[in-house]
Amino acid sequence: QEKKIFMVQGPYPIIRHLLRARGWVERKLPSVGRQLEQHRGDQNKQRLKTRPRNGGGGQREALLGTTDPLHYPWPSAEEEEVKEEEQCDEDPNGIHDLMSYLVRDRLPNFIWTNFLEATDHDMLQHDHVVNHYARVDAFTTKEGLCLSLQNLPWIEQADPNTFFPRCYRLGTMDEQEAFIEDFRLTAARSLLKLALEEAGDRPVRTKKVPNPAKGAGWHRSNVSHPKHSTAQAGSPLYPELVEEALEVCKQHLGVLRHQDIDRGTPSPCRTCIDWDRFLQEYYRVAHEGAGLVLTKQQRKQCQNLLRHLAEQLPQLGMEGKLNVWILKPGAESQGRGIICTTRLEEVLQLARGFTAPSVQVGRWVVQKYVERLLTIFGTKFDIRQWFVVTDWKPLTVWFYQDCYLRFCSWPFSLCHLERARHLCNVSVQKWYKTSPDQDPRVPPDKIWSNKQFQEYLAQLGQADAWHQVLVPGMKAAILNALRSAQDQVGFRKGSFELYGADFLVGEDCQPWLLEINSCPTMRPSSAVTRQLCANVQRDTLRLVLDRKNNPTCSIGAFELIYKE
């Protein structure tokens, strides 16, 4: 009668405990049903990943319906998760089982599940609360986010290049060609940067990786990563190489300034030079240490061109000079299938000939790697930032003021592209032992809270960076991503969703959005995440349940940052 019946699917003991403490009664799935529904969730997640980008919800699977063991065999891959859920759901006196039996024929008023596809929409009433929206793959898959943000300038006066590294869907021929052009132009700009560095325009990086334990701990990528030694690189390359890069960049600058509108000038990548030869020579300079010939006139031209290009290209600073790109399956998560590379032919070959499990051929995205990023103690990290959407019409967004950092297991290096150095996902790093070269100040569990990060920044004289640069940048990126996909999302009053956005931090402390997860893990991997994950689940229930009856109740660390 009080409409306090809930259902939980997945390993969420905190949610179950908090709802019971509020006087809610759980309508449990039968033990066999739980196992089968876990398999359904896995199947539906797979269906969500592999269906067309603009497709509908796919075939619905009913969490509230019956299960047929003959059609849903027990998935051994999920045994551990189900076992963990049952262990967390202790009911020594059988009280909760009894209450669940009494409401077995009632529809739950609150559903918390891993995936929306586990819920039968037709059985939901208008006042039922569900923790997912439909068709959020428009911004929660790498492929969807890539496409949505391409359309952002048509929706908002915002440039995705200021917060989202350049990204292309390789399964689309037009975007594959655009990527090839971008790779070539980036190589030309990178060559100018390398030429200036070799000519002494900027301090040449040390040949030996500095010992981070002896420094202040504030390591930037251009300091902590050695350039390959040129001692045995042989004679310099042909003198025309820099001249060709200058000509390409001049033409590109003209395109950026719209000087080509009247002339109808083709792309500089299609007219200027023999690109196969140019890239092979660029690889020798960037990755094999070959020398360059740079005249005084060319040096001045390089400086002027890069300065003008920086005015047109927001990512010129962060893109570095080694032309590293990261190849990702378009709808995978937890770092599955991700590869870093510096060669154009490798990207195209990998996209055509290698697929991660369950990823359709062509469903790959390639994204510019943030080379000039901020590292802590010589180690790469990223930020997991939570937020909640409680309405799409009007769009209503709540930002969680606590978050956490995830560290890699090995020291950062652009000369070595192993996953242990470049993918911060906990699900990736748990398979690697900490490198003996790792700075001992990196936390053993590879996790920091945002409070620890703020203290660290303060010690380095950057106390204002968190509140003045990082937080505003993360909020703006999240809102732009949501607005770019708003028309694609399946809206339903009474639903809500908790998301986890992942950010890298540039040398200037600017955050760069990598992806947004629709089902962020609540499994703690450290003391920090054990506390923070419990807190965000508690505060989410306050926000979506308690606040309905008491608008002035505490919502913990949530902050309303946008309401149309």
N, C-alpha and C positions, 0 to 999 in steps of 0.2 A: 504493500500500500504506500510506503514511503518512497517507492521507486529507487531502492538502494540495492540492486542486484548487479553484480559485475562479473566480467569474464576476462581472464588473462591468458594469452597464448604466447609462449616463449619464456625465457628465463628472466623473469622480473619479480624476484621475491620482495624487493622494496615496495613496489606498487601494491602487491598483494597485502603486505603487512600494513601499509598506510591506510588502505581502504578498509580493511577489517577494523583497524583502530577507530575509524570514523563510524563504525556500526553497519558497514556494508556487508552483504552476504555474497559469497562467490558461488556462481553456478559453474561447477567444475566439469571439465571434460572427463569422461571415463578414462581410466589409465591407458587402455588400448587406443581410445580416441585421441588422447594427447599425443601418443607416438605417431598416429597416422596424421594428425593435424600438423605436427612438426614437419612431416614429409610433404604435406600439402603446401605448407609455407615455403618450403624449399623449391617445390615445383612451380609455385606461383611466382616466386622471385625469378626463377629461370625464365618463365614466360614473359615477365615484365622486361627482362633484359634483352630478349631476342625478338620481341615483336617490333613492328615498324615504329619509327620515331613518332609519327602523328597518329598512331593507332589508338583504338579505344581500350577499354579495360580488359579485353580478352574474355575468355570463358570464365564465368564466376564460379568460385568454389565456396561452399557454404560452411562457415564455421559453426553455424547454429543448426545445421542439418545433421543427417545421419552419416555414418561412415561404413564403407564396405571393405573389409580386410582383403577380399580377393583382388580388389582393384588398387589397393594402396599398401603394397608390401612394406614391411618395416625397413626404414633407411638406416643402415648401420653407421653411416657418416654422422648421423645426428644423435647417436646413443649417448654420447657424453653430455650433450646439452640437456636432453630430457632427464637424464639421471641427476644432473645438477639441479634442475628445476624441482624434481621430486624430493631431493634431499633438503632443499631450502623450504619446502612446503611441509614442515613438520606439524602434525596434528595428533599428538599422543593420545588424547582422550576421544578422538573421533568427532568432536563437536562440529568442526567445519564440514566434515563429510556429511554429517546428519543434516546440517542446514542446507548444504548443497543439494541433498536428496529432496528436501522439501520444496526447493524452487526449480526442480529439474525441468518442469514444463513451462517455466516463465522465461520471457525474453530478457536478457540483461540490459540494464539502462546505461551501463558504461562498459566499453570494450577497449582493452589495450592489447594490441597484437603486433606481431612483427611486420605484417604486410596487409594492406587493405584487401587484397584479393582473397584473403581468408574469411571475409565477411560477406554475407548475403545482403546486398543493399535492399532487396525487396522486403526483407523482414524488419528493416530498421524503421522506427517511428521518428517523428520530427524532433522529439525531445531526447532521443538516444544520443549518447556522446561516444564518438569513435576517434582514435588517435591518429587517423590518416585521412588525407585527401586523395582523390583520384587524379591520374595523369600528371603526377608531379615529376615524372621522368623528363619533363621539359626543362628542368633545372637540376635534377638530382642524379642524372647520368652525365658522363663526360661529353657524350655526343649531344645530348639535349642542351646542356649548358652552353656548349660551343655554338650551336645554332641560335639559341635564344639571344645570347649576347651579341651576335652578329646583327640582330635586328634592333638592338637597344637604341642606336641613334635615331631610329624612326619613331621611337616611343617617348624617349626622354632626351633632354639636352645633356647627354653624358657620353663620354668616350670610353668604351670598354678597354681600350689599350692603356688606360691610366691605372687599371687595377687588375686586369686579367691577362696573363701572358698570351701572346698570339697563338691561335689554335685553329687547326684545320681538320675537317673530316675527310679521311683519305678514300672513303668509299664513294665520294662524289667527285666526278672528273674535274669539274670547274675548281673545286677546292684543292684537289691534288695538284693541279697546274699552278694555282695561287701559292701553294706551299713551295713548290719547286722554285718559283720566282723569288719568294721570300728567302729561301735558303741561299740562293745565289747572291741576292743583294746583301744579305747579312754577311756572307763571306767576303764580299768586296769591302764593306765597311770595316769588318774585322781586320782585313789586311792593312788598311790604312792605320788602324790603331796599333797593330803590331809593328808597322814600319816606324811610326812615331816613337814607340817604346824603344825600339832598337837604336834609333837615332838619338836617344837621350832626352826626348821631349818629356818623358815621365820616368821616374825611377824604375829601372829594370828589376823585375822580381828576383829574389835571391835564388841561387841554385840549390839551396838546401832548405828543407822545411824547418822553420824555427821551432824551438822547443816551447810549446805553449805554457808549460809549467813555470817558465821563467818570465813570461810576459804578464801583462795586466789582465789578459783573458779576453780582450776585445779584438777578435781576429776577423779581418775582412778577407774575402776570397782572393783578392789580388795580392794579398800579403802572404797568406798561408799556403799558397799552392805554387810550386816552382814551375818555371818554364823549362822545357827540355833544354839541356845544355847544347850550345852550338859549337863546342870545341872541335867536334869531329864531323861537322855538318857538310864539309866540302865547300866548293866555290859558291858564291851567291847565285841566285837565279837570274834569268834573263832580265835586263834592265826595264823591259817594257811592262813587267808585271804590275808595278805600282801605277804606271801610266794608264794601264787598262782599268784598274780599280778606280782611279780618279775619274776616268771618262764615264764609267758606269754610274758612279755616285753623282756626278754632275747631271747626267740625264735623269736619274731618279729624283734629284732635288727639283729639277724642272717640272717633273710630273706632279710632285707633291705640292708645288706652288701653282699648279694648274696652267703652266705655261704651254702645255701641249694641247690645249683644247682646240685652238684654231688650226694648228698644224696637223693634228691627228697623228702625232708621233707614236709609233708602236712602243711596247714596253722595252726598256733598255736591255732586259734579259733576252730578248729575241733578236736583237740587231747588232749588239756591240762586238762581241768577242766569241772565241771558241770556248764555250763554258766548260766542256769536259776537260780541256787542257788547263784552263784557269783553276778549276777546283782541285785538280791533282797537284798543281803547284802551290795552291793555298794550303792544302793538307801538309805539304812538306814544310812550309813555314810555320804553321800553327802547331803541328803535332810531331814533327821530326827535327825541328830546330834549324832549318835551312835559313841562310842569311838573306838580306834584302839590300838592294842598291837604292838609296834615297838622296836625291839632290837637294840643295837648299831651297830651290824653287818648289820642288815637290813637297818638301816639308811644310812650307807655308800654305800650299794648296790643301794639304791634308788637314791642317789645323782649321783653316777657314771652312772647308767643306763639312767637317765633323761638327763644327759649331753651328752651322746653318741647319744641318740635318737634325741636330738635337732639338732645335726649335720646332721641327715638324714631326719628330718621332718620339713619343713619350717613353718608349722602351729602349732607346739607344743606350742609356746608361746601364741598365740592368742586364742587357743581353751579352755583355762581355766581349771577348774576341776569339773564343775557340769554337763558336757556332755549335754548341751542344743543344740537342733537341731530345725530347722525351716522348716515346711512343707508348700509347695506352689503349687497351681494349675499351671500346666506347661505352660499355655498360657494366664493367666489372667493378669490384671494390676491394679494399684491403690489400692493395698493391699487386693484385694478380696480373701477371702478364706484362708488367711495365718494364720497358727497356730504355736505357739512355744510349745515345749514339751521336757521332760527329760526322757521319758520312751520309750524303744524300742517297747513294745507291743502297746503303744498308736499310735506311728507312723504307724505301720503296720495295725492296726485296722482302723485308720482314712483314710489311703490310700485306703483300701478295701471297707469301708462302708460309707464314707462321700464324697460327691462331691459338689463343688460349682455350682451355676447355669451355665449351658452351658459347663461344663467341663466333658469330657468323662472319664469313669472309667479307672483308670490306668494312666492317664495323669498327674501324680504328680511328683514333684521333692522334695527331702529332702536335706537340705544343713546345714553344720555345722555353728552354730551361733558363731559370733565373741564375745566371752565373755570378753576378755580383751581389751575393746575399750576405746577410749578417750571420756569423757563426758565433757560438759560445764555446770558449776553450777549444777553438779549432774544430768544432763539431757542428754539423748541420742539425737544425731543429725546425719543427713547424708548430703551429698553434691550432688546437681544436677549440672552436668557438660555437657555443650553443645559441639557438634562438627558437622562438615559438611563433607560429602564425595561428591566431585564433579566429581569423575571418579573412576572406578574400574579397568580399563586397560589403563594406569597404575593407580594403587591405589593412590588416592590423597586425603589427609586428612587435614582439617583445624580445629584447636583447638580454642575454644572461651576463651579468657583470663579473662572473668568475669563469675561468677557462684554464687550460693546461697546455704545457709544452711537451713535445715528444722528440727525444734525441735519437740520433743514429748510433750504431755500435762502433763504427770505425771513424777515424778522422776524415774530415771533408777534403776531397781532392778532385780537381777537374781533369787531372791527368789519369785518373783511375775511376772507372764508372761502375764499380760494383754496387749492388743493391744495398749492401750494409753501410755504404757511405752516403747514399742519395735518397733512399726511401724511408721516411720516418715512421711509417705505420707500425703500430705495436705488433700487428699480426705478421709483419715481415721481420722486424728486428728480434722477435723472440727466438728465431732460429739461428741467430748469430751470437757467438761469444764476443765479449768485449775485446777489442784489439789491444795488444800490449803497448801499442803506440798511442792509445787513447789517453787524454789528459785525465789524471785521477780525480779532478774536480767535477767531471761529468757524473751525475748521479747514477749509482749502480742500477737502479730500476728504470733509468732513462726517462724519467718524468719530472717535470717541475710544475708548480702552480704559477698562476700569473702573479701572485704576490711575491714569490721568489724571484721571478723575472724582473719585477719592478724594483726590488731591492738591489738586484744585480745592476740594473741600469743606473740606479742612483749612485752606486759605488763608482761608476764610470763617468759620472757627471752628466748623465742623460736622464735625469729624474723626470723631466717633463715629456719625454718621448712617448710614454705609454698613453697618457691622457690627451695629449695634444696631437699626436700623429697616428699611432697604432689604432686606438679605439675608434676615433672618427673615421679612419680609413676603412676599418672592418665593417662598421655600420653602413657606410655609403656603398661598399661593394655588395653587401647582402641585400640592401634595398634595391639596388640597380638590377641584381640578378632576379629578384622576385618580380619586379615590375616588367622585366623583359619577357617573363614567362606567364604573367598573370592571366592572359586570355586563353592559355592552353590548359590551365588547371581545372579539374572537375570540382566545382564548388558545391559545398553542402553546409547549410547552417547546422550548428551543433557539433561539428567536427573541429579538430585542432591537430597540429602536428609539431613535434619537436624535431629540429634538424641540427646537424653538426657540420659547420663550415670549416674547411682546412685552409690555412694561410701560411705562406712563407713571408719572411721579413727581409727586405732589401737592406743594403748598406746604410741607406738614409733612414731606416726604420719604417719605410713605407710598406704596408702589407699588400701582398699579392694573392688574390683568391685562386685556389687550385680547384676545389670542388665542393659540392654540398651533398651531404649524406642524409637520406630520408629515414634511416633507421640507425642512428649512431649507437655504438655499443655502450651498454651500461655495465659491462663486466669489468670490474676493477683489476688493473694490472700492477697497482702500486698503492701505497698508503694515501697518496694524494688523490688518485682517481677513486679510491674507495670512498673517501669523504665527499668529493665533488659530485660523483655520480649519484650518490644517495641524496645529496642536497638538491640537485637539479630535478630529480624525480619528485621529491617532496614539494618543491616550489612549483612544479608544473601542475600537480594536483591542486595546490592552493589557487593557482591562477585559473584553472578551467572548471573547478568544482566549487571550492569555498567562496570564491569571489562572486559567484552567481547569487548567493543568498546574502553575502556581506561584502559590498563593493569596497569597503574600507579595510578589509582584512589584510594581513601581511601576505605579500607575494614573494618574500625572500629577496633574492638577488636579481629578480626580473625587473627590467626597465622598459616602459613603453617608448619606442623610438619612432613609431610611425602609425598614423591612422588617417586614412583618406577622408 
